[in-house]
Amino acid sequence: MADKVRIGMIGCGGMAGAHRDGYRVLWEHEYHDFEIIAACDVDVNRAQNMANSVAEFQGSQPNVYTDVEEMLDKEPALDAVDICTLHSMHHVVAVPSLKAGKHVTIEKPLGITMRACHQILNAAKENDRLLQVAENYRRSPNERATQWAIRQGKIGELRILFWIDVGESLGPWGWRDDKFASGGGWAMDGGVHFTDLMRFHLGCEAEEVYAISKAYHPYRYHKPDTLEDPIEVTNEDTVIAVIKFEHGITAQWTIARMCPGGGFGGRALYGSKGRMSLSGGFKSRDEEMNMDQLREAYLASLSDAERERWFPRGITNTVATELHEFIEAVLGRGKLEIDGNEGMKDVALCFAAYESGATGQAVKMSDIEACKIEVYQGEINDALGIT
Ligand SMILES: NC(=O)c1ccc[n+]([C@@H]2O[C@H](COP(=O)([O-])OP(=O)(O)OC[C@H]3O[C@@H](n4cnc5c(N)ncnc54)[C@H](O)[C@@H]3O)[C@@H](O)[C@H]2O)c1
């Protein structure tokens, strides 16, 4: 087994900066079982800046590339790649990386469509490589504490989850406004974090989804305050979904981003004994804890091994802990919590909402996961040549 994992970063934009900071946190905690040896971005300046900023803490300078295939070809020592590109490029760069024998950690969502997800999953399986989806939200101490309390039965048997997020968002958002680059709007980009948290907290899978999905206002504005200089966008701004989970649990999930005049929202899980306010503590018929008390109780309940598993070296930065887990798994010293299959299930729930919106019918998760319903995704697959 190698003494350290040699990593290539692919896509050196905004989130890659958070990954770089995560690696830096690990480094500063004396965790040196990795080396970033390459940085790749189609924009050479971004790749170069990434390489320079990595060298500042790591000491050695990563090589710079603008083409993934060239990087894979010229860097045989690479063990793994860390993918932070826009969604339409996930399968385009992940599949050749896996075929070249590299382990992969990839930002959410796993793929831009379910077919793209399956291409990545198949490449990982066929080449026997690790595939982690870098889903970080559930890794925060608050989310872990909330999940722990739910499992402890603090609110009783789980019944109804309300997840309401209503507001207005008028500013342009680059590739995130383009369905063929992003796969969907906020119900995909942020939504895949939320579906992961739903599955994590409820501890079971969705079975069926009915949703309305629309673009009530398909414009954004370079000057949002005065609604001047509009651009047309191709993504939805509204998803209102009812989700049937296993064990009779119902979720009502609303994302509405074009509601002028003031938003509202909240995330609450009701059980037979009380209410968990995600992640703000709970109140039941016989007990109440705010988030600080709950987090303290959870942390106090952890064994040393559990503490090291979830918060290695006391680190709570969610990106640092996910990268630590990935490196440990590549070194054969640990398991991935969110592997490709988990990441696929997270994004399938987003696509279920879009497909239900497109067909006007309730859809079964098994049909979404098996690519049997692709009314919404079909034009993305066609445009991007995803088969
Ligand atoms: N976990 C989180 O909280 C979180 C937050 C933000 C973004 N993300 C995810 O991170 C990913 C990247 O988002 P971002 O905000 O950093 O986007 P970004 O636009 O800032 O960065 C994407 C980078 O990828 C590069 N790129 C595009 N095609 C490429 C290719 N073929 N090869 C190499 N590089 C290529 C672009 O030039 C750009 O620098 C997305 O999957 C997004 O959903 C996650």
The ligand as an ORCA input file, in Angstrom:
! r2SCAN-3c Opt
* xyz 0 1
  N     -20.507     21.127     -1.668
  C     -20.864     22.386     -1.797
  O     -21.283     23.029     -0.863
  C     -20.702     23.041     -3.152
  C     -20.721     24.439     -3.265
  C     -20.516     24.992     -4.529
  C     -20.332     24.176     -5.633
  N     -20.342     22.819     -5.486
  C     -20.162     21.942     -6.650
  O     -18.827     22.080     -7.113
  C     -18.781     21.920     -8.524
  C     -18.115     23.134     -9.143
  O     -18.872     24.296     -8.824
  P     -18.160     25.714     -8.752
  O     -19.078     26.619     -8.053
  O     -16.777     25.545     -8.242
  O     -18.102     26.103    -10.299
  P     -17.051     27.058    -10.986
  O     -17.679     27.479    -12.278
  O     -16.582     28.101    -10.048
  O     -15.797     26.098    -11.293
  C     -15.845     25.085    -12.261
  C     -14.474     25.012    -12.903
  O     -14.424     23.891    -13.779
  C     -13.627     24.266    -14.886
  N     -13.868     23.320    -15.990
  C     -14.922     23.252    -16.809
  N     -14.786     22.222    -17.680
  C     -13.618     21.635    -17.397
  C     -12.914     20.531    -17.954
  N     -13.404     19.812    -18.968
  N     -11.716     20.205    -17.400
  C     -11.195     20.914    -16.390
  N     -11.823     21.977    -15.813
  C     -13.011     22.329    -16.329
  C     -14.055     25.700    -15.170
  O     -13.133     26.388    -15.975
  C     -14.143     26.243    -13.749
  O     -12.924     26.793    -13.306
  C     -20.229     21.690     -8.973
  O     -20.447     20.310     -9.070
  C     -21.039     22.285     -7.843
  O     -22.335     21.727     -7.698
  C     -20.504     22.253     -4.265
*
